[in-house]
């Protein structure tokens, strides 16, 4: 089926939206992230040892700010997008994620891949994330101190929430024991 110019434009705008999501997480840019989600966004992240489930922009922003904090380093790469416009103001997307997360305070190092499934809604002429869901494909957990590496740059150290600014998000995460 041939796509219209509007559909092609919408798909490109959604790709930029998802790239901004990853960049906002990795750089701790809360102002950028605040504009990415609809008010009643829903989120489920299924990891190998955890499940995050939440609803609403405020809980989403709190979760991200407290997860990607000044004691962490993160890298998210979203590739191979499959974006489908489903209506004038609705779309879906599937993304393959490659990520690295290092929590220096807990000495945790996670490397993984996941498949994101998103829905998008255009509000006021701007595409936003309505729901985001991922299931891990690979999750490798090690202690950062055992990798023999050290961080020479850590953007979140300056842009992420400091320990005294963090809030409890444990009610949003279920940990497998």
C-alpha positions in Angstrom: 0.0 0.0 0.0 1.4 3.4 -1.0 1.8 6.0 1.8 0.7 9.6 1.4 3.1 12.4 1.9 1.3 13.2 5.2 1.8 9.6 6.4 5.5 9.7 5.5 5.8 13.0 7.3 4.0 11.6 10.4 6.3 8.5 10.4 9.4 10.7 10.4 8.0 12.9 13.2 7.4 9.8 15.3 10.9 8.5 14.6 12.3 11.9 15.9 9.9 11.6 18.9 11.3 8.2 19.9 14.9 9.4 19.4 14.2 12.4 21.7 12.8 9.9 24.3 16.1 8.0 24.3 18.2 11.1 24.4 16.1 12.6 27.2 16.6 9.5 29.3 20.4 9.3 28.7 21.0 13.0 29.4 18.5 13.4 32.2 16.7 16.1 30.3 13.4 16.3 32.2 12.1 19.3 30.2 12.5 17.4 27.0 10.8 14.3 28.5 7.9 16.3 29.9 6.8 17.2 26.3 7.0 13.7 25.0 4.2 11.9 26.8 0.4 12.4 26.7 -1.1 13.1 30.2 -2.4 9.5 30.7 0.6 7.7 29.2 0.9 4.1 30.2 4.2 2.2 30.6 5.3 -1.4 31.1 8.9 -2.5 31.1 9.5 -6.3 31.4 13.1 -6.9 32.3 14.8 -10.1 33.2 14.6 -9.4 36.9 12.0 -6.6 37.1 8.7 -5.3 35.9 7.8 -1.6 35.8 4.2 -0.7 35.4 2.7 2.8 35.7 0.2 5.2 34.3 0.3 9.0 34.0 2.9 11.5 32.9 3.9 12.6 36.4 4.6 9.0 37.6 6.5 8.4 34.3 8.7 11.4 34.8 9.3 10.5 38.4 10.3 7.0 37.4 12.7 8.2 34.7 14.3 10.9 36.9 14.9 8.6 39.8 16.1 5.7 37.6 18.5 7.7 35.5 20.1 9.7 38.3 23.4 11.3 39.1 24.9 8.0 40.1 24.1 6.3 36.8 25.2 6.2 33.2 22.9 5.1 30.4 22.9 4.5 26.6 19.7 3.7 24.7 19.8 3.1 21.0 16.4 2.5 19.2 16.8 0.9 15.8 14.8 -0.8 13.0 11.6 1.2 13.6 8.3 -0.2 12.2 6.0 2.8 12.4 2.4 2.5 11.1 0.0 5.4 10.9 -3.4 4.0 12.0 -5.5 7.2 11.8 -5.3 10.9 11.4 -3.9 11.3 14.9 -2.9 7.7 15.9 0.0 5.4 15.1 1.9 2.4 16.4 5.5 1.6 16.5 7.9 -1.3 17.1 11.5 -0.6 17.9 14.5 -2.8 18.7 16.4 -1.4 21.7 20.1 -1.8 22.6 21.0 -0.4 25.9 23.6 -0.1 28.6 22.9 0.9 32.2 25.5 1.4 34.9 24.5 2.2 38.4 27.7 3.2 40.1 26.0 3.4 43.5 24.9 -0.2 43.4 27.9 -1.4 41.3 25.4 -2.7 38.7 26.1 -3.0 34.9 23.3 -4.0 32.6 23.6 -4.7 28.9 20.6 -5.7 27.0 18.2 -5.6 24.1 14.4 -5.4 24.1 11.5 -4.9 21.7 9.5 -1.8 22.3 5.8 -1.7 21.2 4.4 1.9 21.4 1.2 3.7 20.5 1.3 7.4 19.6 -1.3 10.2 19.6 -1.1 13.6 18.0 -2.2 16.3 20.3 -2.3 19.9 19.2 -0.5 19.0 16.0 2.4 17.3 17.9 3.0 13.5 18.1 3.4 12.1 21.7 3.9 8.7 23.2 0.6 7.3 24.5 1.8 4.0 25.6 5.2 2.3 25.7 5.9 -1.3 26.5 9.0 -3.5 26.2 10.0 -7.1 26.7 13.6 -8.0 27.1 15.3 -10.2 24.5 18.7 -10.2 26.2 19.6 -8.9 29.7 23.2 -9.4 30.9 23.9 -8.4 34.5 27.3 -7.9 36.0 29.0 -5.9 38.7 30.6 -2.8 37.1 33.7 -3.2 39.3 34.3 -6.6 37.8 34.4 -5.3 34.2 37.7 -3.6 34.8 36.4 -0.4 33.3 36.0 3.1 34.6 33.8 6.0 33.5 35.7 8.9 32.0 32.5 10.7 31.1 29.2 10.5 32.9 26.7 13.1 31.8 24.0 12.1 34.3 26.5 13.0 37.1 25.7 16.6 36.4 22.2 16.5 34.8 20.7 13.6 36.8 18.9 13.9 40.2 21.2 14.0 43.2 20.7 11.6 46.1 18.9 14.2 48.2 16.5 15.1 45.3 15.4 11.5 44.6 12.0 10.1 45.6 10.9 6.5 46.3 9.7 4.7 43.2 9.7 1.2 44.7 5.9 1.0 44.3 6.4 1.1 40.5 8.9 -1.7 40.3 8.4 -5.4 41.0 11.6 -7.3 41.5 11.9 -11.0 40.9 13.8 -12.7 43.8 
